[in-house]
């Protein structure tokens, strides 16, 4: 299971995959890929891809999880299941080029489908592995409802056509160890004793 660096590692992996895979013959070598915050949309890049984490939610379908048990028998508090919602936006001066960039990035994420621990740990800024070898995260295209898009476009006036993805069930592990008391050997009862 992943530690608290998982959200940052996933964002870095999405950016790294776009940087490493975009077709330089079609889009050139000066394409930028950046993680965006809301303030970045006020003066966006001229050409490239922005990755905007616009929502983090606790996954409601798996809320009552069991304690996490290690191979050596130690128990930890349950992992926190998160859904991460990202907006990928291609930026270009030419509209047709922007549409080609959007088509390419959608096809690329569809082809990858699942980010395994190799992708997730490779781009992470944190030292050591954030994800265990057996972990993976599905990249699911999850378009917003039209009224949600209109709300975003109303607030971010420079936002071109974008696509949204959700990465479900990112499990953030707890480091709080659950310790049991020693086994009960004997019991003593105070029944029948006279207290003076």
Secondary structure, 3 states (H helix, E strand, C coil): CECCCHHHHHHHHHHHHHHHHCCHHHHCCCCEEEEECHHHHHHCCCCEEEEEEEEEEECCCCCCCCCEECCCCCEECCCEEEEEEEEEEEECCCHHHHHHHHHHHHHHHHHHCEEEHHHHHHCCCCCCCCCCCCCEEEEEECCCCHHHHHHHHHHCCCCCCEEEEEEEEEEECCCCEECCCCCCCCCCCCCCCCCC
